[in-house]
Amino acid sequence: MTVDYRWVQTRLRELGFDPGPIDGVRGPRTDAAVVAFKRSIGFRARPYIGPLTLAALEPRPDHERVRLPWMQEAAKIRGLHEQRDTARLRRWFDKSVSWIDPRDVPWCGAFVATAHRLADPHIALPENPLGARNWRDWGKSTDPVHGATLVFWRVSPHSWQGHVGFYHGEDATHFHVLGGNQSNAVTVSRMAKERLLSSRWPDGVPVTGRRIHLTPGGVPISSNEA
């Protein structure tokens, strides 16, 4: 199979993965970006590019995905790891949470808070945005759609522990969540739908997201066969 590496490099950069120069030449930096991208969507982390990887790189149809500023900000740092990229993560964090060391403190809430603050510097955040469950009543309620802030329970529904991230898509049993502190990095990971506690949207912002149907591997399922 022939791969258009110039197109692949362009898409990787748009999604927040650095492939090096956009020159159409497969090199170590392009391979590393492919590996990081595939790891972020749950694919086997290797530089091989096959039909499923190309499908996952394809832009989503405009009628399905709306460009939301907080999702664009979140996507810029996909692949960053709390150990390898500690300093870069701390520089990216909003000042309200930049004191934390992501190697020591769970940072899914910091990730969500920062993406929202970069999109809207005046947005009100939960009193303690680091607590995942503190996002449960933030903003306004919405159905789980692209861009929604999803809050999940951890350990048990009644535990104080939780996780928060952004709706990226869904399959039959799981939401695909763009979040931080997922395998110690910014990735898209699958979260069981039964764990969902709340789906939220910023106050004063129209809900424009749609449900995005994916295979368990993260490949879009076409909704238009015409």
N, C-alpha and C positions, 0 to 999 in steps of 0.2 A: 504494500500500500504506500502510495506517495503522500507525504505530509508537506503541506505548505507552511514551513516554519516561520515565515514572515507573519502570516496570519495568526499562527499559534502564539508567537511572541507578543503581537499586538493585543490579543485577547488576554493573555496572562497579565500584561501590564495594566489593562483596564480593570482587571479583577483584583489588583493589589499585589501581584507577585512579580518580582523583578527578574526578567529573563536576560538582562544585559542589553546590548545594542539591538535595535530592530533591524537586523541585517539578513534574516532568512537562513542563517547558518546555525546548525545545531552545535552547541558548545556546552561546557560545564555549567555555566550560569543558567542557560536555558533548561538543561536537564534538571538542575536543582529546583528551578521554578515549577517545572512539570511535576516533580516529586512532591513539592509542598502543596501544589494545587490538588493532586490526587489524594494526598493524605487528608486534606481539609474536607473532602467530600466522601471519605470512607473507602476510596479505591485502594488497591494494592500500591504501595508507595515505591514505584519504580519509574524510570524515565521513558519507558515504552509508551508510544502514543498509538492507540488503536481506535476503532470506531466508537466505542463507548466513551473514551476520553474526549474525542472530537465532539461528540454529541453533548457532553457535559459542558464543553467550552462554548457552545453556540449561545449567542444572546437569546434571552427569553423574548417571546413575542410581546410587542408593545401593549396588546390588549390584555396580557396577563400580568406583566410586571410594570409598575410605575416607578420612575426614579424618585426615590425618597432620600432626602439629604442625609438622614442619620444612617441609612443603609449604605449609602455611598461612602460615608466616613468610616463605617465599620469595615467595609470591604477593603479599604486601603491597607489595613494591617493584617489581613488574613495571612496565616502562616507564621506570625511572630510567636516565639516560644519564651516562656518565663525565665528559663535558664540561659539560653543562647542570646536573647534579645532584651535582657532585663533593663538596661539603660534606655533603650529606645522606647520600651513600653512606658517607663516612668516619665519620660519626656512627653509622651503622647497623652498620658492621663490628664484629665481636668484637674485644676488646682485643688478642688475640693477633696480629691482622693489621691493626689500625687505623692502624699507622704508614705503610702504603703509600699512594701517590697513584695512584688507578686510571687516571689519564691517562698514567702512566709505567710502571706495573707490571701485568702480566697478572693479573686478579683473579677468574678463574673459581673457583679454589680458595678464595679469601677469601669468595666468595658462598656456597659450599657449607658451609664451616666455620661461618660466622655463622648460617645457617639452622638447622644442627644444634645449635649452642650456645644459640640462643634457645629451641629446643624442649627442650633438656636441658642446663642450665648445667654439669653434671658429666661430660658425655660426653667420652671420650678422642678426640682428633684425631690425625691423622698428625703425625710429628715436625715436618715442614714442610708445613703444609696448603696453602701457595701453589703447590707443585709438583703439577700435575694428576696425574701418574703416581704420586705418593706415596699417592694414594687407592686404588691398584690392589689392595692387600692389606688395606685398612682394614675393620674390622667383619667381617662374614661374607658368604660368597658367596650369591647368589640369582639366580634367573632375572630377566630384565628385566621388571619390573612397576611399576605406578604407585608413585612415591615412591622407587624404587631410585636409588642414586648410580651413575651410569654414567661410565666412564672410556674415553676415546677416544685413539687415536694421531693425531698431526699430522705432516705431512711424509712419514713412513714408519713402519711398525710398529716399527722398531728405533731410531728417533730418540728423543732424550730429551724431545722436545716432546709435549704432549698437551692434552687438554681434559677438564673434568669438569663435570657438571651432573646434574639430576634427570630421571628418566623421567616424561614427561607423557602419552605415548601413542606410537603407532607406526602407520605405514602399511606397505605391502608391502615397501618397500626402505629406509625410513628410520625412525629413532627421532625423536620430537618431544621436545626437551630444553628444560626450564625451566632457564635458566642465566644467569650473569653474563658480561660481556665477550663477548657475542654481538652483533656489529655495534655494539660499544662500549656496550651497554646490557643491561638485564635483559629478556630476551625468551624466547619459545618458538621454537626454531629446529630445522630438520631436520638430522640427522646420519646419514650412511650407515651402515647396519648392519654393513657389512664393516669399519668402523673401530673397532668396539667391542673393548676390551681386557678389561674387567671390569665386573661388575654387583655392587654391594655393598649391605649392609643393616646398620643399627646392631646391635652385639652386645647380646644380652639383650632385644631387641624382636621380638615375633612378626612374621613376614612376612604382612601382611594385604593388600598390594597385589594388583591383578589386571592383566592385560594389557588395554590400552585401544586399540581399533581405530578408526583415523581415516582420513579421506581425506587425500591429500597436502596439501590446503588446511586441514587441522585440524578438519574437521567430523566429529562422531561418527558411526560406522556402527552402526546399531541391531543389537543381538544378540537382540532380543525382538520378533517381528513379530505376536504374538498380539493 
